[in-house]
Amino acid sequence: MERKYFIAGVVFGLFGVLIGAFGAHGLKPILSPDSYSSLETGIRFQIYHALLLLILGVIMRSGIQFSKWIYVLLISGVIMFSGSIYLLATNELTSFNFKVIVLATPLGGSLLIVSWAWLLVHFIKLKKK
């Protein structure tokens, strides 16, 4: 089961670095400072959660198991939060108006918050055993 955590963590990390490099070298000169700052926020959160997924995979190697919903919430949250930020930050460069997905950002952020809270509850219960 930890295999999917490792794969997701590496994929999110890989794309976080790729998007970060493309943003710094290709998009920074053409985005407004506010849009570039938003792009950096999406990248940062994607990398943080890539590392979290890798750490959870390592913890699972010790025999501790997590609810499948933590994985689902993390994956969905990163895609919705960071993905919507990427689209909104580059909105001025496209002919499509990505502002129609603006609610995906807080929804994705909420999913990430719930996944962290669920992890907290899980770790508190581990101590009681």
C-alpha positions in Angstrom: 0.0 0.0 0.0 2.9 2.4 0.7 3.9 2.0 -3.0 1.1 4.4 -4.1 2.2 7.0 -1.5 5.8 6.8 -2.8 4.6 7.0 -6.5 2.3 10.0 -5.7 4.9 11.8 -3.7 7.5 11.4 -6.5 5.1 12.4 -9.2 4.0 15.5 -7.3 7.6 16.3 -6.5 8.7 15.8 -10.1 6.0 18.0 -11.5 6.5 20.6 -8.7 10.1 21.0 -9.8 9.2 21.0 -13.5 6.5 23.7 -13.0 8.8 25.6 -10.7 11.6 25.7 -13.3 9.2 26.6 -16.1 7.7 29.3 -13.9 11.0 30.8 -12.9 12.5 30.7 -16.4 9.6 30.9 -18.8 6.7 32.5 -17.0 8.2 35.0 -14.5 9.1 37.5 -17.2 5.5 37.5 -18.6 3.4 37.2 -15.5 2.4 40.0 -13.2 4.1 39.9 -9.8 0.8 38.9 -8.1 0.3 36.0 -10.6 3.9 34.8 -10.2 3.5 34.9 -6.4 0.4 32.8 -6.7 2.2 30.3 -8.9 4.9 30.0 -6.3 2.3 29.3 -3.6 0.9 26.5 -5.7 4.3 25.0 -6.3 5.3 25.3 -2.6 2.1 23.5 -1.4 2.6 20.8 -4.0 6.1 20.2 -2.9 5.2 20.2 0.8 2.5 17.5 0.2 4.8 15.5 -2.1 7.2 15.3 0.9 4.3 14.4 3.2 3.3 11.5 0.9 6.9 10.2 0.9 7.1 10.5 4.7 3.8 8.6 5.1 5.1 5.9 2.8 8.2 5.5 5.0 6.0 5.4 8.1 3.8 2.7 6.5 7.0 0.6 6.0 7.1 0.2 9.8 3.7 -1.4 9.8 1.5 1.6 10.6 -1.5 1.9 8.2 -3.5 4.9 7.3 -7.1 5.3 6.1 -7.3 5.2 2.4 -9.2 8.5 2.7 -6.1 10.3 3.9 -4.5 9.4 0.5 -7.6 10.4 -1.4 -7.9 13.7 0.4 -4.2 14.5 -0.1 -4.2 13.7 -3.8 -7.5 15.5 -4.5 -6.5 18.5 -2.4 -3.2 19.0 -4.2 -4.7 18.6 -7.6 -7.5 21.0 -6.8 -5.5 23.5 -4.8 -2.3 23.7 -6.7 -3.8 22.9 -10.1 -6.4 25.7 -9.8 -3.7 28.1 -8.7 -1.6 27.2 -11.7 -4.5 27.8 -14.1 -5.6 31.0 -12.4 -2.0 32.4 -12.2 -1.7 31.9 -16.0 -5.2 33.1 -16.8 -3.9 36.3 -18.5 -1.9 34.2 -20.9 -4.8 32.2 -22.3 -8.0 32.9 -24.2 -10.0 30.6 -21.8 -11.2 32.3 -18.6 -10.0 30.0 -15.8 -11.8 32.2 -13.2 -14.8 29.8 -13.5 -12.8 27.3 -11.4 -11.9 29.8 -8.7 -13.8 27.8 -6.0 -11.6 24.8 -6.6 -8.8 26.5 -4.7 -10.5 26.9 -1.3 -12.1 23.5 -1.8 -8.7 21.9 -2.4 -7.2 23.7 0.5 -10.1 22.5 2.7 -9.4 18.9 1.6 -5.7 19.4 2.6 -6.7 20.7 6.0 -9.0 17.8 6.6 -6.3 15.3 5.6 -3.9 16.9 8.1 -6.6 16.9 10.8 -7.3 13.2 10.1 -3.6 12.5 10.4 -3.5 14.2 13.7 -6.4 12.1 15.0 -4.7 9.0 13.7 -1.4 9.8 15.5 -3.2 10.7 18.7 -4.9 7.3 18.7 -1.6 5.6 18.0 -0.2 6.9 21.3 -3.1 5.4 23.3 -2.3 1.9 22.1 
